[in-house]
């Protein structure tokens, strides 16, 4: 009787396994006996496990995004004569949408974004108002490293604003006001005299030209004709400046409807190109890019990098599979979410994708 019981227990504890050889990657990390090779270290992330593997998958997906050409696909029966041209098919690449929240431009990730825009490695950008103004303000005055633990009341008395462990002196925003208000005056004059219909993206392109500073990603976006969309344009210091200007010199109109047509058009008219999304953080940029791609039945590649969780139902925390249910990412798409601070993950991803390809 006891033997039968133990036999039953053993059969439960030592349940026969399915053979995974050849079906799943084997977990192994980087061997530092081989020396320090950062490219190989990053490649080893795929087999390291946990979020290292997710970052490794993200690197692979972005490289697939960048390597795709229309010539990789068989021509469809009803395609145009242009689409049948081998040279056209070889030169047609994936359209890359990049989204990020303002805190990343406050941080040093701004320089990574600037690199991508400077070398025209992305096609469409979506950010929050802070992602616009922080780029411009850094051309006027620096942001400093502080600490997460600095007391708010003390900082307030010193005229210092804290963004995590970053410090932005209030004087920076005063310099921003002095710089931007005369530009708004000129835009209002042009609106009246030249009948210009301003939109958020046209305003942003104008500010990029006006700042005329090569450290600014907005400067390079304006130089390379990369559209930068910001549907929440009034939610930040830029909105404060528009508010003040509306009393000082009223009449400036910014049309958001034309921008939603333009943004959705970037996705709708992307064909025959595939589309890829790289989204840092959540909130407005994440939803705006995903929603535009819904208009074309979903993106073909998607990489999300953020620390938000999905248990509260927020779009910020949602994994790519939730977007598949909405038609924002195709069911056949390559997608991953990296649960990591983007200031850590994104520069590493760029090093092993965009930058590595440019070096080659």
C-alpha positions in Angstrom: 0.0 0.0 0.0 2.8 2.4 1.0 4.7 1.5 -2.2 1.6 2.3 -4.3 1.3 5.7 -2.5 5.0 6.6 -3.1 4.7 5.5 -6.7 1.7 7.9 -7.1 3.6 10.7 -5.4 6.6 10.2 -7.6 4.5 10.2 -10.8 3.1 13.6 -9.7 6.4 15.1 -8.6 8.4 13.8 -11.5 5.8 14.3 -14.3 7.3 13.5 -17.7 8.4 16.6 -19.5 7.8 17.6 -23.1 11.1 17.8 -25.0 12.0 21.4 -25.7 15.2 20.8 -27.5 15.2 22.6 -30.8 11.9 24.3 -29.9 12.9 26.9 -27.3 16.2 28.8 -26.9 18.5 27.6 -24.1 19.0 30.2 -21.3 22.7 31.3 -21.1 24.3 34.6 -20.3 27.4 36.4 -21.6 30.8 34.8 -20.8 33.2 37.5 -19.7 36.1 35.1 -20.2 35.7 36.1 -23.9 36.6 39.7 -23.0 34.4 42.7 -22.9 32.5 43.0 -26.2 29.5 45.2 -25.7 27.8 44.2 -29.0 28.0 40.5 -28.1 26.9 41.3 -24.5 23.7 42.9 -25.9 23.2 40.0 -28.3 23.4 37.6 -25.4 20.4 39.4 -23.8 18.0 37.3 -25.9 19.0 34.2 -24.0 19.5 35.8 -20.6 15.9 35.7 -19.5 13.4 38.1 -17.9 13.6 41.7 -19.2 17.0 41.2 -20.7 15.3 38.8 -23.1 12.6 41.3 -23.8 15.2 43.9 -24.7 17.0 41.4 -26.8 13.8 40.7 -28.6 13.2 44.4 -29.1 16.6 44.8 -30.7 15.8 41.9 -33.1 12.4 43.4 -34.0 13.9 46.9 -34.6 16.6 45.4 -36.8 13.9 43.5 -38.8 12.0 46.8 -39.0 15.0 48.5 -40.5 16.1 45.7 -42.8 12.6 45.2 -44.4 12.3 46.1 -48.1 9.3 45.9 -50.3 11.5 43.6 -52.5 11.3 41.0 -49.7 7.6 40.5 -50.6 6.1 39.0 -53.8 4.3 41.7 -55.8 0.5 41.5 -55.4 -1.5 40.9 -58.5 -3.2 44.4 -58.7 -0.1 46.5 -57.7 0.8 49.6 -59.7 3.5 49.6 -62.4 5.7 51.6 -60.0 5.4 48.9 -57.4 6.5 46.3 -59.9 9.8 48.3 -60.6 12.6 46.4 -58.9 14.5 49.6 -58.0 11.4 51.0 -56.4 10.8 47.8 -54.4 14.4 47.7 -53.3 14.3 51.4 -52.1 10.9 51.1 -50.3 11.5 50.7 -46.6 9.5 50.4 -43.4 7.9 53.7 -42.1 9.1 54.2 -38.5 6.9 56.0 -36.0 8.8 57.2 -32.8 6.9 58.3 -29.7 8.2 59.4 -26.3 7.1 61.3 -23.2 8.5 64.6 -22.1 10.6 63.3 -19.2 12.9 61.6 -21.8 13.7 64.9 -23.4 14.4 66.3 -20.0 16.9 63.5 -19.6 19.9 62.7 -21.7 17.8 60.5 -24.0 17.2 63.8 -25.8 20.6 63.3 -27.4 19.7 59.8 -28.6 16.5 61.1 -30.1 18.5 64.0 -31.8 20.9 61.5 -33.3 18.0 59.5 -34.9 16.4 62.7 -36.2 19.6 64.3 -37.4 20.4 61.2 -39.6 16.7 60.8 -40.7 16.4 57.4 -39.2 12.7 57.8 -38.2 9.8 59.1 -40.3 7.2 60.4 -37.9 7.4 61.7 -34.3 4.7 62.0 -31.6 5.4 63.5 -28.2 3.8 65.6 -25.4 4.1 69.3 -25.0 7.0 68.9 -22.6 8.8 66.9 -25.3 8.7 70.0 -27.4 9.4 72.8 -24.9 12.2 70.9 -23.0 14.1 70.4 -26.2 13.9 74.2 -27.0 14.6 75.3 -23.4 17.8 73.2 -23.3 19.1 75.3 -26.1 18.6 78.4 -23.9 19.7 77.0 -20.5 20.8 73.7 -19.0 19.0 71.1 -16.9 21.0 69.8 -13.9 21.3 66.5 -12.0 19.7 66.6 -8.6 18.2 63.8 -6.4 14.8 62.1 -6.1 14.9 62.8 -2.3 15.2 66.6 -2.5 12.3 68.2 -0.5 9.7 70.0 -2.7 9.1 72.9 -0.3 12.8 73.7 -0.1 13.2 73.5 -3.9 10.1 75.8 -4.4 11.7 78.4 -2.2 14.8 78.3 -4.3 12.9 78.5 -7.6 14.0 75.1 -8.7 11.6 72.5 -10.4 12.3 68.8 -9.9 11.7 66.2 -12.6 12.6 63.0 -10.9 16.3 63.4 -10.1 16.7 66.4 -12.5 16.5 70.0 -11.6 15.2 72.8 -13.9 15.7 76.4 -12.7 12.6 78.5 -13.0 14.7 81.1 -14.8 14.8 78.6 -17.8 11.1 79.2 -18.3 11.5 82.9 -18.1 14.1 82.7 -20.9 11.7 80.5 -22.9 9.0 83.1 -22.6 11.3 85.9 -23.8 12.3 83.8 -26.8 8.9 82.4 -27.8 6.5 85.3 -27.4 8.0 87.4 -30.3 7.7 84.3 -32.5 4.0 84.0 -31.7 3.7 87.7 -32.6 5.2 87.0 -36.0 3.0 83.9 -36.5 -0.1 86.0 -35.7 1.0 88.6 -38.2 1.6 85.9 -40.9 -1.8 84.4 -40.1 -3.4 87.7 -40.9 -1.3 88.9 -43.8 -0.5 85.6 -45.5 -3.7 83.7 -44.5 -1.5 80.9 -42.9 -3.5 78.2 -41.1 -1.3 77.1 -38.2 -1.4 73.6 -36.8 0.5 72.1 -33.9 2.9 70.4 -36.3 3.5 73.6 -38.3 4.1 75.5 -35.1 6.6 72.9 -34.0 8.4 73.0 -37.3 8.6 76.8 -37.1 10.0 76.6 -33.6 12.6 74.1 -34.8 13.7 76.5 -37.5 13.7 79.5 -35.2 15.9 77.8 -32.5 18.6 77.1 -35.1 20.6 75.0 -32.8 22.1 71.6 -33.8 21.7 70.2 -30.3 17.9 70.3 -30.8 16.1 67.4 -32.3 13.3 69.8 -33.4 15.9 71.7 -35.4 16.9 68.5 -37.3 13.2 67.5 -37.7 12.6 70.9 -39.4 15.7 70.5 -41.6 14.8 66.9 -42.6 11.1 67.5 -43.0 10.2 65.0 -40.3 6.7 65.8 -39.0 6.4 66.2 -35.2 2.9 65.8 -33.8 1.7 66.9 -30.4 -2.0 66.6 -30.0 -1.9 67.9 -26.4 -0.1 71.1 -27.3 -1.5 73.3 -24.5 -0.6 70.9 -21.7 2.7 72.4 -20.6 4.8 75.5 -20.5 4.1 76.0 -24.2 0.4 76.1 -23.4 1.2 78.6 -20.6 2.9 80.8 -23.3 0.0 80.5 -25.6 -2.3 81.5 -22.7 -0.2 84.6 -21.8 0.0 85.5 -25.5 -3.7 85.3 -25.9 -4.1 88.2 -23.5 -1.1 90.2 -24.6 -1.8 89.9 -28.4 -5.0 87.9 -29.0 -6.0 86.1 -32.2 -3.5 83.3 -32.9 -5.4 80.2 -34.0 -4.0 76.7 -34.0 -6.1 74.1 -35.9 -5.8 70.6 -34.4 -8.2 69.0 -36.9 -5.7 69.5 -39.8 -3.1 67.7 -37.7 -5.3 64.6 -37.0 -5.8 64.4 -40.7 -2.1 64.6 -41.3 -1.2 62.2 -38.5 -3.7 59.5 -39.6 -2.6 60.1 -43.2 1.0 59.2 -42.3 -0.3 55.7 -41.5 -3.2 55.3 -44.0 -1.0 56.3 -46.9 2.1 54.4 -45.8 1.3 51.5 -48.2 3.0 49.8 -49.8 5.4 50.3 -46.9 5.1 48.4 -43.7 4.9 50.5 -40.5 6.8 50.1 -37.3 6.3 51.7 -33.9 8.9 52.4 -31.2 7.2 54.0 -28.2 9.0 55.1 -25.1 6.7 55.7 -22.1 2.9 55.6 -22.3 0.1 58.1 -22.3 -0.7 60.4 -25.2 2.2 59.5 -27.6 1.6 55.8 -27.3 -2.1 56.0 -28.0 -1.8 58.5 -30.8 0.6 56.4 -32.8 -1.3 53.2 -32.1 -4.6 54.8 -33.0 -3.2 56.2 -36.3 -2.0 52.7 -37.2 -5.4 51.3 -36.5 -6.6 53.3 -39.6 -4.4 50.9 -41.7 -5.5 47.7 -39.8 -2.4 47.8 -37.6 1.3 48.2 -37.5 3.6 45.5 -38.7 6.2 45.9 -35.9 5.9 47.3 -32.4 8.3 47.9 -29.5 7.0 49.4 -26.3 9.5 50.4 -23.5 7.9 51.6 -20.3 7.4 50.7 -16.6 3.6 51.0 -16.5 1.5 48.0 -15.4 -1.7 46.7 -17.1 -3.7 45.8 -14.0 -5.4 49.2 -13.7 -6.6 49.0 -17.4 -4.4 52.0 -18.5 -3.4 52.2 -22.1 0.1 53.2 -20.8 0.5 49.8 -19.2 -1.1 47.7 -21.9 1.0 45.0 -23.6 1.0 44.8 -27.4 -1.5 42.0 -27.5 -4.2 44.4 -26.2 -3.5 46.7 -29.1 -3.9 43.7 -31.4 -7.5 43.3 -30.1 -8.2 46.9 -31.3 -6.5 46.5 -34.7 -3.7 48.8 -33.8 -1.1 46.1 -34.3 -1.6 43.3 -36.8 -2.1 39.8 -35.5 0.9 38.8 -37.6 3.1 41.6 -36.3 6.4 41.2 -34.5 5.9 43.0 -31.1 7.3 43.1 -27.6 7.0 45.2 -24.5 10.2 45.9 -22.4 9.4 46.6 -18.8 12.3 48.9 -18.1 13.2 52.6 -17.6 13.7 53.9 -21.2 16.8 55.9 -20.1 18.5 52.5 -19.7 16.9 50.4 -22.4 16.6 52.9 -25.3 20.3 53.9 -25.7 21.3 50.3 -25.6 18.6 49.4 -28.3 19.8 52.3 -30.5 23.4 51.2 -30.2 22.7 47.7 -31.5 20.2 48.8 -34.2 20.2 52.3 -35.8 23.8 53.2 -34.8 25.3 49.8 -35.6 23.8 49.9 -39.1 25.0 53.4 -39.7 28.5 52.4 -38.5 28.5 49.5 -41.0 
